[in-house]
Amino acid sequence: LRLRIPPPIWLLVFGTLMWTLDRMAPIAGQLQPPLNRAGWLLVVVGAAIIATAMLQFRRAHTTVNPLAPSKASALVSTGIFGYSRNPMYLGLAVALSGWALVLGSLSPWVALPLFVLVITRLQIEPEEAALTTLFGATYTDYCGRVGRWFGRKD
């Protein structure tokens, strides 16, 4: 697959879908203020995860461009990348979870698994193929130790 849509665009698309679902087809009770405002904390946590991962890429002098994984000059596997092979996408998912809480009904949560599926298929899998080509056994060993979304395997 060719990478064409930047992940921040997917964030906006799914955030808008969540908002639309909440407004047009709210499911179950609403999480009312001030309780729903706790969702903003998750949005901030998601942004912090993304910022941490981007900082690690910058320190390693490798590309942060999600549309050009073949231009990676270093495999980052420590720090936050020791817990998730894709912390930037994890951060987007955490931020969307916070947005779902802010919106308050259950209907926005329908979009979250779809976001994970789309990002996995259209972004992560092509990146994994490019990184396997670039870094070979070093990358496949890393994949054996750290989960795609989250979790150490050793």
Salt bridges, closest charged atoms under 4 A:
ASP22 OD2 - ARG23 NH1 2.25
GLU125 OE1 - ARG121 NH1 3.04
GLU128 OE2 - ARG85 NH2 2.79
GLU128 OE1 - ARG148 NH2 2.66
ASP154 OD1 - ARG152 NH2 3.21
